[in-house]
Amino acid sequence: MKLLAMPSHTPRQRRPKTRHSRRHCVRLEVLELESRRLLSYTVNDGGDAPLDRSKGPAETSSGSITLRSAIQQLDIDGSGVIEFAVSMIKCTTLPTISVPATIDGGAVGDVVISGSGLVFTADKSVAEDLVIDNSGSDGIDMFASDGSILVDHIGTNGAGTSGVSNAGDGVVLTGSNNDVSRCVISANLGDGIAIYGVDASDNRVDGSYIGTDVTGTKALPNADSGVDIYGGASGNTVGGTTAAARNIVSGNKGDAVDISRPGTSANLIEGDFIGTDITGTTALANAGAGVSIYDAASANTIGGTTAAARNIVSGNNGDGVDVAGQGTSANLVQGDFIGTDFTGSTALGNAQAGVSIYDAASANVIGGTNAAARNIISGNNGDGIDVSGQGAAANRVEGNFIGTDITGTKALANADVGVNIYSGASGNIVGGTTAAARNIVSGNYGDGLDISGQGTSANLVEGNFIGTDITGAKPIANLRDGVEIQKTASDNAVGGALAGAGNLIAFNDWNGVQVGANTADNSTGNAILANAIYANGTRGIDLGNEKSPTGAPAGAHASGPNNLQNAPVLTKATSGRSKTTISGTLVASPNTNFRIEFFSDRAGTSQGQKYLGFLDVATNRRGFASFGFSPMLLVAAGGNVTATATDPKGNTSEFSMGRKLGSS
């Protein structure tokens, strides 16, 4: 046994000065120091014998010190340190450590404690340089605060190369301000780390291997989640902004990171590799999602607005990031690479979607208007982003690259749709009216965006580049439509009347915008306004997938995509030195106001590369209107002009046939 001085947190009180005050103060200081000394015991017996109080402090009946007898002695002393002169402890379930204690295996390297975990219930406890394996329950339970779990192997052998499972979770934290650092926490039969309860706050997990071996290159799966944060836990951090703080959370049989239940908020996942090995270039898949936020967890952040906070969420067998459940709101996914390697230039896809928002999750943000908040969501084996189901509303997707590499100049395709909104999701926004909110949705193997299904309504797609590179000038085609609205999805908007709301939709292999899978598809009220739509492979706008002009007879009550709204007919277009004049007619529903939008495009085409402005017109009782329009922008003679018509319910037509501009 040896005595170690422990600093006091109680300042000495000043005493009145007397003739003998110096001598008395010295004596008092010695007594105070004695009261604050911390007892230390060295375990010299790897067995499991209990304390024999008839012997010396911490000794068993044989006079040796076991881990069990040392823990029992600390309970008598009120605090202390346990060190080791042996490297292997075989025991059954050990007593709860109910006083502040440090258990340190560093003197002999890593001490293996086999057969029991450690349970701490007192604050300021430390478990360091230990190997905890073959426990019948958890590896280490820290049911206290201000503790440290440092450089431990929990669920593996001493070398950290193979699993020796604990029957429960690897580490459990229920208090606050605990550190879990530089550990290997793998091969446990529950979660790697569980952080739960309303008192579990401000805990930190960094620099650890969770689900892998000590090299970070081989899976040693925890049987459930890598890290599970739930039950009202808040303000916890997994990772950090330095390479030393990075966790490798890979190879687990469940999700890598779960965040769930009401009150579980303000947790931060940053700087981690989730689903890859230590190099960030090779998949080491978690069997579920990379990160799953669900069951009303709110206001959590995955990533951040600096490169150092970026997570690599790639190579997982489920989605990259799941956000699900009613009340799951105000969560941020920012600055991450989801589906690529750590360079953002090579695909390392998640097996399903990059990000999936569903089951009534609402008001979450994917990306942001700060360039550093941009996610690269590319290379995934499903859609880039899914938003689905009734109640999945008011979510924002902004400022991301979806289907390109980190530069926004090369395709890094998602295997299906770039952004897929379906099954009743409503009121979601993709993009925004500022350049900072713009998504680049290009290079995907399916549509750039797909909006589909009954009840899928009031979604807004604005200000994006769809089918182009970051400059908007070079093609990175989506291999189907730029935007497809189908299966009775209604009352959505592509573009809008506000400044900056128009999308640039160009170079896609099929249509720029398609409404309706066929002419019987009653996807109606889908407004297509103020966009730049050009150089798409089939048509600029196609109603009903007919690949040819589609419309309804004058005065007829039409059904089908956007009610098969007729396009205007341009009868004349001239341009002089100072003025362009466009004339035409519209045959459509009688006694109805229409918004006629005008565009210029290259000669011989019938799309709309440049938005020129709009004119409100009204049809007469026979459904006829004529109009004349002079845009503020002069269009050179020899070019083409086109127009669309949109009724008061948002049904937009296809582009008119192009009219070549003559000289005036």
N, C-alpha and C positions, 0 to 999 in steps of 0.2 A: 504494500500500500504506500502511496506517496501523496503528498499534499500539494495542490496547485492553487495559487491565489486567484480569485475571481473578482474582477472589478465591481465596486459597489455602484448602484444607481441612486443611492440616498446620500446627499451631501451632509457632511458633518455640521452640527450646529455650533456657532461661536459661543464660548462660555465666558463668564466674567473673569477677568484677570485677578489672581490672588498671589500671595507670596510664594505659594508652591504650584502655581498654575502650569509651568513648563513640565515639571515632573508628572503632574497628574494627567496632562494632555498626552504625553508619551505613553503612559500606561493605558489610557483610554484607547489610543490608536492601536496598540498591540492587541487589546481585547477585541476591538472592532475587526481587525484583520483576521484574528482567529475565527470569529463568527462567520467570516465570509470565505474561508478556505473551502476548496472543492475537493472532495475525496476522489481518488483515482484507484481503480482496481485493475490488475492484469490477470486475464484468464489464462491459466496454465494447464487446464484439463479440458479436453474436447468432449467429455461426457456430459451427462444431464442431471447429476446429483444436485439436490437442493441445499440450501443454506442450513448449517447446523450452528445455532446461536451459542452453543456451549464452546465452540471453537473460536478462532480469531475472526476479525471482520471479513465477511464475504466467504468464509471457508466452509467447505463441506465436512462431513464426518471424517474424511480421510486427510483433511488438512489442505486439500487443493482448492482452487477457485474455478468453478464452471461459469458459463454465461448465465445459467439460471440462478446460481447462488449470488452472483454479482448484481443481477437485476433486483433480487430480493433485498440485498444489502442497501442498494440505492434507495429503495422505498423506505427504509429505516432512516437513512442519512438525510433524505429530503432533496438530494441532487447528487451529481457526480459524473465521473468519466469511467468508461470501461475500455481498456485496451487489451491486446492479445499477445501471448507468447506462443500460441498454437495457431495453425492455419485451417483446421477443420473442426467444426462443431456439429455433432449429431444430437438432435434433441427432438422432443415432442413439443406440443404447444407451450410457448413461453409465457410467463406472466405479462400482463399489461404494464408498460413503463409509465407510471403515473406521476413521476417527478421530472424536472428538467434533467436531461441526460445527453451525454455524447457517447456514442458507440463507434469507435474508430479502429478500423482494421489496418491502418496504414503502417504500423510498426513491422508487420510481417508480410506486407503486400495485401492482397485481397483475401480476407477471411471468409471462408464458406460457412454459412449457417444453413444447415440442411434439416428439413423436417418441420420448421416453424417460421412464420413471419414475425415481424416486429410491430407492436401496436404502441404508439405514443399518444398520451392524452395530456401531456404538459407542454406548455409553450417553451420555445427556445431549445428544442431538442435537435440532435444531429445524428444522422446515420451516414457514415463515410467509409469508403473503401471496403465495402462488404459485398459478398455474393449471397443472395437469398434464393434458395431453390427448394423444391419439393415440399413447400408448405401446404398444409391441408386447407388453407384459405388464402388470404391476400399475401403479397410479399411484404409491403410496408404500408401500414395505416398511420397517417399523420392526422389524428383527430385533435388538432391543436394548431397554434399559430406561431409565426416567426421561426419556423423550423427549417432544416436543410437536409436534403437527401443528395449526397454528392458522390460522384464517381463510383456508383454501385452497379453491380450486375444483378438484375432481378428477373429470374426465370430462365437463366442460362447457366452454363458452367463457368468456372473461373476465368477461362480464356475468352469468354463471350462468343464462342464459335459454334456451340450447339445448345439445344434447349434442354433444360431440366425444369419442367413446368411447375409453377405454383398453381393451386387449384382454383384460385379466385383472380382478382385483379392484381396487376403488378404493383401499382402505387395507388393509394386512395388519399385524397386531400379534402378535408371538410372545414378547415379553418382558413385563416388569412395570412398573407405575406410569407408563404413558404416558398422555398426554392428547390426545384428538382433540376440538377445540372450535371451534364457530362456522364450520364448513365446509359447503360444498355438495358432496355425494358422490353423483353421479348419472350415469346413462347409461353406466356401465361394463358390460363384457360378462361379468363374473363377479358376485360379491357386491359390495355397496357397501362393507362393512367385514367383514373376516374376522379373528377373534380365536381363535387356536388353539394347542394344545400345553400341556403340563403347566407350562411356565414362564410362560404368559400369565395373569398374575394382577394384580388391583388396577388394571387399566386403566380409564379413564373416557372415555365418549363423551357429549358434551353440546352443546346449543345448535346442532345441525346439521340440515341438510336432506338426507335420505337417500332418493333416489328422486324428488325433486321439483326444480323450479327454485328460484331464490333467493327468490321470493316465497312459496313454499309453497302455491301454488294451481294449479300445472300439473305433470303427471307428466312426469318424465324418467327412465324406468325403468332401474334396474340389472337386468341380464338374469337374475339369480338372486335370492338373498335380499338384503334391505336390510342386516341385521346377522346374521352367522353366527358363533356361539360354539361351539367344539367341541374334541374331542380332549384333554379334561382341563383346559381353561381354567377358572379358578375365581376367584371374588371380584371379577369385573368389574362395572362399573356403566354402564348405558345410560340416560341421562337424569339426573334430579335433582329436587329439591323446590322449585325456583324456576322461574318462567316463563322466565328466561334459560337455564336448563339443559335445557328441553324440546327433544327431538328431534321432528321430523316425519318419520316413517318410513312413507312412503306411495308408491303408484304403482309399486312394484317388480313384476317378472314372476314372482317366487317368493313365498315367505313374507316377511313384514316382518322378523320376528326368528326365527331358528332357534337352538335350544340342544340340543346332542346329544352322545352318546357317553359311555361310562363315565368317571367322574372329573370330568365337567363339572358343577360344583356351586357353590352359594353365589353365583351370579350374580344381579344385581338389575336388573330393568327397571322404571323408575319415572318417572312424570310425563310420559310421552310421548303424542303423538297418533299412533295406528297405524291407518292406513286412512282418515284424514280429511285435509282441508286444514288450513291454519294456524289457521282460525277454529274448528275443531272442530264445525262445523255442516254441512259438505258432504263427501260421500264422495269420496275420491281413492284408489280401491281398489288394494290389493295383489292380485295374481292368485291367490295362495294364502291361507294362514291369516294372521291377524294375528300370533300368536305360536305357534310349534310347539316343544314340548319332547319329545324322543324318544330312542330308542336308549340307554336306561339313564342319561340325565342325571338328577341327583337334587339335591334340597334347593335349588332355585332359587326365586326369588320374583318374581312378576309383580304389581307394585303395592305396597301397604303399608297401614299402619293410620293414615295421616293423609290428609286431602284433597289435600295437596300432592303426595303420592306416587301419586295416582290416574292410571292410564292410561286413555285413551279408545281402545278397541279396537273399531272400528266401520267399516262400509262395505266390508269386505274380501270378496273373491269366494269365499273358502273359509269355514272356521270362524273364529270369533273367536280362540279359544285351543284348540290341540290338545295333548293329553298322551298319549303313545303309547309302547308297547313294554315288554317285560319288563325289570324293573330300573329303569324310570322311576318314581321314587317320592319321597315327601316333598317334592314341589314345592307351593308355595303360590300361589294366585291370589286376591288380596285387594284390596278397596277399589276395584275397577275398574268402569267403565261399559262394558259389552259389548253393543253393539247400539243404543246411544243416542248422541245428541250430547253435548256437554260439559256441558249443563245436567242431563242425566238425565231430561229431561221430554219429549223428542221422539225418535221412532224414527229410527235411522240404521243399519239392520240389516246384519249380516253375511249373506252369501248362503246360508249353511248354518247350522249350529248355533252358538249362542253359545260353548259350551264342549263339547269332545268328549274323553272319556277312553276309550281302547281299546287293543287288542292287548296285554293283560296289564299295563298300567300299574296300579300299586297304591299304596295308602296316601298318596294326594295329597289336598290339602284345597282346596276351593273355598269361599271365605268364611272365617268364623271366628266366635268368640263375643264378640269385641269389636265394638261397633257400627260402628266405623270400618273394620273388615275386610269389611263388607258389600259384595258386588258387586251392581250392578243389571244383570241379564241379561235384557234385554227388547228387543222390536222386531226380533228376528232373523227371517230368512226360513225357518228350519227350526225345530228344537227349541231350547228354552232351553239345556238340558244333556243330553248323551248320555253314557251309561256302557255300554260294550258289549264283548262277547267274553269267552271263557274267560280267567281270570287277572286280569281287571279287578276287583280285590277290595280291600276295606278302604279305599276312597276315601270321603271325607266331604264332604257338601254341607250347609253350615250357615250360618245367619244372613243369607241372601240374599233379595233381592226378584227374583222370576222371573215376569215377565209384567206387572209394574206399573212406574209411574214412581218417581222418587226418594222421593216422599212416602209411597208405599205406599197411596195413596188413589184412584189412577186407573189404569185399564188401559192398558198399553203392550205389546200382545200379541206374543208369539212366534207365528209362523205355524202351528206344530204343537204338540207336547206341551211342557209346561213342563219336566219331568224325565223322561227316557226311559231305562230300564234294560233291556237286552235281550241276546240271543244268548249266554247263559251267564255274564254278569257276576254275581258273587256276593259276599255279605258286605259290601255297601256300605251306608252310613248316610246318610239324608236327614233332617236335623233333629237333634233331641236332646231330652233331658228337662228342659232349662232354657229359659227365655224367650229367653236370649241366643243359643241355637242354632236358634231357630225360623226357618224359611223362610216367606216369603209366596209361595205358588205360585198365582197367580190371574190371570184375564184372558186366558189363552192360548186360541188358536183350536182346539186339540185338547184332550186330557185334561190335567188338572193333572199327574198322574204316570201313567206307563205302565210296567208290569213284565211282560216277555214273553219267551217262548222257552224251549226245553228247556235245563235246567241253570241257568237264571236263578233263583237260590235264596238264602235266608238274607239277603236284603236287608231293611233295617229302615227304615220310614217312621214317624217319631215326632215329636210336638210341633209340627207345622206348622199353619199356617192355609192351607187349600186352598179357594179360591173366595170369600174374604173380603178386606176391606181390612186395614190394619195393626191396627185396633182389634178385629177379629173380629166386629164388629157390622153392618157394611154390606157389601152384595154387590159383588164384582168377579168375576163368574162365569167359570169355564172353560167353553168352549162344548160340551164333551162331558162325560165322567165326571170326577169329582174324582180318583179313583184307579181304574185298570183293570189287572187282573192276568189274563193270557191266554196262549194258545198253549203250554200245559203248564208254565208257570212255577209253581214249587211251593216250599212251606216258607218263604215270605216273611211279614213281619209289618207290619200297618198298626196302629200303636198298640202298647200293651203293658201289662203289669201293674205296671210301676214308676211311681211318682209322676211326673207330667209327661209321660209317654210318649204319652198320647192326643192325637190330632190333632183339630182343628176343621175339619170338611169340610161346607161349606154353600153353598147358592145356585148350585151347578153346574147346567148346563142339562140334563144327563142324570142318571145315578145318582151318588150319593155315592161308593160303591165298587161296581165290577162285577168279578166273578170269572168268567172264562170267556167266550169269544166266542160260545159256544153250549153246549148241555147235553152235547155230546160232548167238550168241551175238558177234558182231565184236568189242569187246574191245581189241585193239591190241597195241603192243609196250610197254607193261607194264613190266618193268624190275624188277626182284626179285633177289637181289644180296647180297651175303655175310651176310645173316641172320642166326640166330640160330632158327630153326623151328622144334619143336618136341612135342611129347605127346599130340597132338591135336586129337580130337575124331574120325575124319574120315580120312582125308589125310593131309599131309603137304602142298602140293600145288595141287589144283584141277582146271583143265581147263574145263569149260563148265558144272560144277556141275554134272559130271557123276558118281562121287564116285568110279571110277575105272580108270585104266590107259587110257589116251587119247593121240592120236598122228595122224600124217598124213603119207600117203605112201611116200616112197622115190621119189623125183623128182616131186611130185604133187604140184600144187599151192593150198595151203589150205587156207580156210577162217575160221572164228570163233575166239574164244578167243585166243589171242596171236598167231593167225594163226595155232592153234593146234600144236605148235612146239613140235617135237619129243624130248623125253628124251634120253640121252645116254644109252647104254647097257654096264654094267660092266661085263667083261668076267673073270677077275681074280683079286684077292686081297690077298697079302701076307704081313706078317710082321715078321721081324727078330729082332735081338738085337739092331740094329742101323738104320734100314730103313724099311719104309712101301712103297710098290709098288702097284699101282692100274692100271689095263689095261682095255681097253674097245673100243667100236666102237660107231659111230654116223651115222645114216642114216637120211639125211635132205636135204635141198635145195642144189643143186650142186654149186660148185665154190664159196663157201661162207665161210667167217671166222666166227667162233663161239667161245664164251667164255664158257669153261667147268669149272664149280665150283664143288668142292669135299667137302664132309661132312662125319663125323662119327656120328653114332647113336647107340642106344642100339640094342642088338642082336634081330633079328626078326622084325625089323621095317624098314620102307622106308621113313623116314623123315630125318632131318638134324640137329642134336643137336649142333654139333661143326663144324664151318667152317674151312676147312683145307687149302684152297688156290684155285688157278685157273690155267688153261692152255689154251692158244689160239691154236685152231686147224682149219684146212681148209678142206672142203670136195672137192672131185674131181668132174669131170664132170658128174659122175653118182650119186653124192650126198653121197659118202661114205668117212668116215675118221676113222682111228684107232689112238689110243693114249696110252701113258704110262705116269704115273705121280707119283712122290715121294714127299709127303708133307714134310715140315720141321719138323712137329710135328709127333712123332712116335705114331702110333695107335696100341694098344695091340691086339694080336691075340685073336680071339673069338668074337670081336665086329663086327659091321656092317659099311660099307661105302656106300654112295650114291652119285649121281651127278645130276646136271642140265645143260642144254645147253641154251645159250642166243645168238640170232642172232644180227647182227649189228643194227637193228632197235629196239632192246630192248625187243623182244619177248622171254620170258623165259618159259622153259618147266616145266612140273611136275618133281618131283624127280624120278630118275631111281628106279628100283627094287633094294633093298638092296643086297649087296654082303658080305657074311661073310668072315672075314679075316682068312686065314690059316697061318700056320707057314712056314717060309722059312729057 
